[in-house]
Amino acid sequence: MEQKGVTIWFTGMSGAGKTALAVPLEKELRSRGLKVERLDGDIVRQSLTRDLGFSKEDRDKNIERVTFVAKLLTRNGVAAICSFISPYRAVRAKVAEEVGNFVEIYCYAPLEVLIERDVKGLYEKALAGEIENFTGISDPYEVPENPDVTIDSSTETVEESLVKILRRLEELGYVPPAEKDEAYTEDEEAEIEARLAALGYL
């Protein structure tokens, strides 16, 4: 199967599990022989957008530059995995329109879980008014209306979420099915399916 370029876009609030899923997804896609590049918020801000701050205008510019790179990669038959909070629906819709082959993955966890996970204490600082323009506290996060995959990282393991994402990418024709020896054993598949069924996904 010839690889079709695609932008796989992880969106969600800080700490919702975007990078935690993007890293193993990159590894899995490479193991299936695909060309993959991963664009992560922190990585991009160290190089491509180090001149930008965190105002709405700068965040929009940040996504604009990432979109340009993702579009080039996608056009050249690469799977571009992008992990960005990208809180605004209109901005994500524009990315999808520009890129063409676009898969939106919404990562969710309740606010109390996000606060618990936040080792830097950014949520607490934002709640105390010490950080301005913080998504989900002093700035809105607009939940995707029709994402291709929804992940609840407070109830699913990384493995369970990864299975959901890979299945969707396979269904859409962007990823070839794994060879049996690279996939889960039958027992593991049965266990994952049982857990997904219990969560109401199957």
C-alpha positions in Angstrom: 0.0 0.0 0.0 1.4 3.4 -1.1 1.5 5.8 1.9 -1.0 8.6 1.7 0.1 11.8 3.4 -2.0 12.8 6.4 -1.9 15.3 9.3 -3.0 13.6 12.6 -3.9 16.5 14.9 -4.1 16.0 18.6 -6.0 18.8 20.4 -7.0 19.2 24.0 -6.1 21.1 27.2 -2.7 21.0 28.8 -2.1 17.7 30.4 -4.9 15.8 28.6 -2.5 13.3 27.0 -1.7 14.7 23.6 2.1 14.1 23.6 1.7 10.9 25.7 -0.2 9.4 22.7 1.7 11.1 19.9 5.0 9.6 20.9 3.9 5.9 20.9 1.8 6.6 17.8 4.9 7.8 16.0 6.8 4.7 17.0 4.0 2.4 15.9 3.6 4.1 12.5 7.4 3.9 11.9 7.3 0.2 12.8 4.7 -0.3 10.0 7.1 1.3 7.5 5.6 4.8 7.3 7.4 8.1 6.9 6.5 10.1 10.0 7.3 13.5 11.5 6.1 14.7 14.9 5.5 18.4 15.5 4.9 19.0 19.2 4.1 22.3 20.9 7.3 22.5 23.0 9.5 21.3 20.1 8.1 23.9 17.7 8.4 26.7 20.2 12.1 26.0 20.6 12.8 26.5 16.9 10.0 27.5 14.5 8.1 29.9 16.7 10.5 30.9 19.4 9.7 34.6 18.7 6.0 34.1 19.6 4.3 34.6 23.0 1.0 33.2 24.3 -1.5 35.9 23.3 -4.4 34.8 21.1 -2.7 36.5 18.1 0.6 34.8 18.7 -1.0 31.4 19.4 -2.9 31.7 16.1 0.4 32.6 14.3 2.0 29.6 16.0 -0.6 27.3 14.5 -0.4 29.1 11.1 3.3 28.2 10.8 2.7 24.6 12.0 -0.1 24.3 9.4 2.3 25.4 6.6 4.8 22.7 7.6 2.1 20.0 8.1 0.7 20.8 4.7 4.1 20.4 3.0 4.7 17.1 4.8 1.2 15.8 4.0 1.5 16.8 0.3 4.7 14.8 0.2 3.3 11.6 1.5 4.3 11.9 5.1 2.2 11.3 8.3 2.6 14.5 10.3 1.6 14.0 13.9 0.8 17.4 15.5 0.2 17.9 19.2 -1.2 21.4 20.1 -3.8 22.7 22.5 -5.2 24.6 19.5 -8.3 25.7 21.5 -10.3 27.5 18.8 -12.6 25.6 16.5 -12.3 28.1 13.7 -8.5 27.8 13.7 -8.7 23.9 13.6 -11.2 24.1 10.8 -8.9 26.3 8.8 -6.0 23.8 9.4 -8.2 21.0 8.2 -9.2 22.9 5.1 -5.6 23.9 4.2 -4.1 20.5 4.8 -6.8 18.4 3.2 -6.0 14.9 4.6 -6.7 15.7 8.3 -7.6 13.5 11.2 -8.7 15.3 14.4 -8.1 13.5 17.8 -9.6 15.2 20.8 -7.9 14.3 24.1 -10.0 15.0 27.2 -9.7 14.7 31.0 -11.7 16.5 33.7 -10.2 19.7 35.1 -9.5 18.1 38.5 -7.4 15.4 36.8 -5.5 18.0 34.7 -4.7 19.9 37.9 -3.5 16.7 39.7 -1.2 15.9 36.7 0.3 19.4 36.5 3.7 19.1 38.1 4.6 22.7 37.2 1.5 24.0 39.0 0.4 26.1 36.0 -3.3 25.4 36.5 -3.1 26.5 40.2 -1.3 29.7 39.2 -3.8 30.4 36.5 -6.7 29.8 39.0 -5.0 32.2 41.3 -4.8 34.8 38.5 -1.0 34.6 38.3 -1.0 33.5 34.6 -3.1 35.3 31.9 -4.6 33.8 28.8 -4.4 30.2 30.2 -6.6 27.8 28.2 -9.5 26.4 30.1 -9.2 28.9 33.0 -8.9 32.5 31.8 -9.2 31.6 28.1 -11.7 29.3 26.4 -11.1 25.8 25.1 -13.7 25.0 22.4 -14.4 21.3 22.3 -14.3 19.7 18.8 -17.9 19.0 17.6 -17.1 16.1 15.3 -13.6 14.7 16.1 -12.5 11.5 14.3 -11.4 10.0 17.6 -12.2 11.1 21.2 -9.9 10.0 24.0 -10.6 10.2 27.7 -7.2 9.9 29.3 -8.7 9.8 32.8 -10.4 6.4 32.1 -8.4 4.8 29.3 -4.8 3.5 29.3 -2.4 4.8 26.6 -2.6 1.3 25.0 -6.4 1.4 24.8 -6.4 4.9 23.3 -3.7 3.9 20.8 -5.8 1.0 19.6 -8.7 3.4 19.0 -6.6 5.8 17.0 -4.9 3.1 14.9 -8.2 1.5 14.1 -9.6 4.8 12.9 -6.5 5.5 10.8 -6.7 2.0 9.3 -10.5 2.6 8.5 -9.6 5.9 6.8 -6.9 4.2 4.7 -4.0 6.1 6.0 -2.3 3.2 7.9 -1.8 -0.4 6.8 -3.0 -3.0 9.2 -0.2 -4.3 11.5 1.4 -7.7 10.7 0.1 -10.2 13.2 3.5 -10.7 14.9 3.7 -6.9 15.4 0.2 -6.6 16.8 -1.3 -7.6 20.2 -1.7 -11.3 21.0 -5.3 -12.7 20.8 -5.5 -12.6 24.6 -4.3 -8.9 24.7 -6.8 -8.0 21.9 -9.6 -9.7 23.8 -8.7 -7.9 27.0 -8.5 -4.5 25.3 -11.8 -5.1 23.5 -13.5 -6.0 26.8 -12.2 -2.8 28.4 -13.3 -0.7 25.5 -16.7 -2.4 25.6 -17.0 -1.6 29.3 -16.2 2.0 28.5 -19.0 2.0 25.9 -16.8 2.3 22.8 -17.6 -1.0 21.3 
